[in-house]
Amino acid sequence: MNRRRASPRAHKVAKDILEDLQIRDASELNVELIAAHYGAITRYRPLQHEQGHIVRRGSNAVIVVDARLEGQPRARWVVAHELGHFRLHAGADQYEACTTADLSDYHSSGREPEANHFAAELLMPSQFFKPDCDRNRPDLNDVRELAAKYGTSLIATAIRLARFSPEPCAAVVSRNAKVMYSSRSETWRYYLPNGHNLSGSSYAGDIFSGKDPQEHALNVEASAWTTNDWASEHDLREHSMPLGMTGLVLTMLWAPEL
């Protein structure tokens, strides 16, 4: 199964910042202070068509974040993402506003996913976060717990949990009853194609049909999520939830050993 690697350059630059500032615990990750240390001041302003952008002047910059996000985990992500542009991409400026889609892009190529990989490593450092991912049958309750600890969004946390988990699991983001993208653990063995139609046989499909989400992970036939020929012979554990007014559904899947 093809799995796009996180940007090694983004990982290194974020890791160098953590070492430079001698950050040793997740509670020390004040992203606005970190950005200010490197010459980027954060300001909150009403924005219409993006969630954030960066304005440069020489070795300094202003990170502008949509005022509606102030105090939310999403604001921390926007600041970290824009700081990634500042540290990684010398040409990024106010003419490249970052939309919701840009801030959720991990799987294409270019500057936006690289800035997201930087933000993930800065806010959820692998040396802290990876040990926290050693959980039995991870589901959205684990995602919520980790998101609260690291002050990160549910999507960003779920993607990173699936990446580092020793369990066979996957995080999936869907829109309009179709899979947008997923993140899988190294031990995951099912094919999760982007664009896969989610029928009513999946709990995510039920949510798109207007039904209430389930409170806990429940069994579902694997064929609801994958096109593997043998999927109908196996079950997965699915835990899905809608993400506010975004129109997105977030799912954690766990697979028993084949």
N, C-alpha and C positions, 0 to 999 in steps of 0.2 A: 504494500500500500504506500503511495507517495505521500510524504509529509513534508510540508515546507518548513525549513529550518528557520529559527529565529535569527535575526541579523547578528553575526558575531561582533561586528563593529559597534552596533548599538549596545549590546551586552557589555562590551569592554568599557565603553565610555561611561555608562551608568555605574558599573562596578568601580571604576576609578574615582568617581565622585564620592561614592560611599566610603571608599578607603581614605580619600583625601580629607573628608570631614569626620572620619573615625566614628561612623555610625555603627552601633553595635546592637541596636534593638529597634523593633518596628515603631515603638513609641517616639523615637527620635526623628521620624520621617516627616518633618514639617516642610512640605514641598515649596511653599512660598518663600520661606527663609532660605532654603537651598538655592532656589532660583536667584534670589537677591544676592546671595554670596557670590554668584558668578556673573552679576551685572544685569540681571533681568528682573525688573520690578513688575508686580502683578497689579492690575487695575480691573475693576468690574464696571462694565458699561452696558447699556441696552444694545443688543445686537439683533439684527433681523434675520439674516440668512446663514449665519454660522454660529458655532459655539465658542470660537476663539480665534485669535490671530496674533502675530508677533510683529512689532515695529522695531526695526534696528536703527541704531546710530553708532557707527564705529564698533567699539567693544562692549557697548551697552544696548539694552533693549527694554521695551515695555511689552509685557504679555497682557493682552486684553481678553477678558473672559465675559461671556454673557452674564449680566447681572442676575438673571433668573436662576443661575446655578450656584450662586454664592452660598456657602455653608453645606453644600451637597458633595457626596463623594465624586460626582461627575466633574465638579470644579477642580478637584485635585488632579484628576486624570488629564483635563484640558491643560492645566499648568505644566504638568510633567511632559505632556506631548509637545507643547510649544517650546519648553526648555530643550527637548530633544532636537527640535529643528535648530534652535540657537546653537547647540553644541555640535551638531552633526552636519548641518547644511548651511553653508556660508551665504547662499543666495536666497534663502527663504525669508520673505518679508510680508508686509501687509497685503500685498497683491495675491497672496496664496492663503486665503481664509480657509479655516478647517471646519468642515461640516460634520454633522453627525455620522455620515457614512465614512468620512476620512478617519474619524476617531474610533471607528470600529473595524478598520481594515487591517487584517493581519496576514492576508493570504495572497495579495497581489504583489507586484514588485514596485520599487520606487520609494520616495521619501516618506509618504504617509505611513505605510506599515512599518518602516524603520523607526519612525518617531514613536509608534505604538509599542514596538518591542523595547525601545529605550524606557518608555513610561512604565511598562510592566516590570522591568528589572529594577527601576528606581523605587517604585512604590511597593513592590512585592519581591524584595531581594531574594535570589535563589537560596542563599545560605540560611535565611530565616524561614522562607516560605516552603521550601521543599520538605523539610522535616514535618511541617504542619499538614502535609498532604498524605501522610501515611495513615489512612483511614479505611476502615472496613466498609465496603459497599457505599462509596460516597454518593450523596444525593444533594438536593438543593438546600437542605438544612445545614449541611457542611459548608456550602457556598455562602450562605447567609452569615454563618459564624466567622468565616475567614474574612468576608467583606467588612464586617464590623471591626475586626481586629486591625485590618490594614487600611481601613478608610477608603475602600475601592468599590467600584460598581460591581453589580452582580455578574454582568457579562464578562468583564475583565478577569474577575476572580475565578469564575467557572472555567474559562479558557485555560488559565494558568494551573488550576487544580487538576484538570484533565491531563495537561501536559506532564505534570510531575508525579501524578499518582502511580503507585506500583500496582494498583488494581486495574482490571480491564474495563475502562470506562471512557465515556466521551461526553463533551459538552456540545450542544447543538443550538444554534440560533435560527429561528424560522420566521418567515413573514408570508402572509397570504396563503397559509397552509402548504408552503414549500420550504425546504431546507435552504438557507442562505449559505451557511458555512458551519464547520465543526472543528473541534480540537480533540484529538484522541491521545490516549496513553500509549506507551510503547507496547503494552500487552493486549491492546484492542485488536480484534481480528475480523471485524465486520466491515464491509464496504458501506460508507455513508456518502452517497453522491449528492453534490449540490444540485438543487432543483428538484430533488425527490418530492413527489406529491405525498402529503400526509393525509391519509384517509381517516375515517372515524374509528378505525381499529387502533389508532394511537391516541393517547390522552392529549397530546398536543393538538391533534386533529379535532378532538372534541372541543378544546378551548376555542379554536377558530370557528367551530360550529355554534358557539354561544353557550356551551356548557361550563359549569363551574370547575375550576381546577381541583385536582386531588390534593389532599393534605400530605400524603406520604407516597413514597415510591411503591408502585404496583407492577405486577407482571403484565407483560404485553408480548404478543408474538413478534419475533424478530423481523418477520417479513413486513411489518408495519413501517420499519425504518431502513431496511437494507434490501438490495436486489440479489444477494447471494442465493444460489440455487437451493441450498440446504437450510435457508432461514426459517422455513415453516416448521422445521423439526425442533426449533429451539425458542426459548423465551429470553427476554431481556427484562431488567427492572427499569421502569421509567418514572421520572419525577419531572413534571412540567408546570410552568407558571407563566401567566401573561406579565409583561413588563409595562405597567401603567398604561399611558396613552400612546405609547410608541408604535403599537401594532405588532410588536415582536413577541415571540414566545421563546423562553429559555428552557432547555431540557437537559437534565443529566441522565445518562444511560449507564447501566452497569450490566456486564455480561458474566454469567456463570462460566466456569471453565468448560471448553468444548470437549 
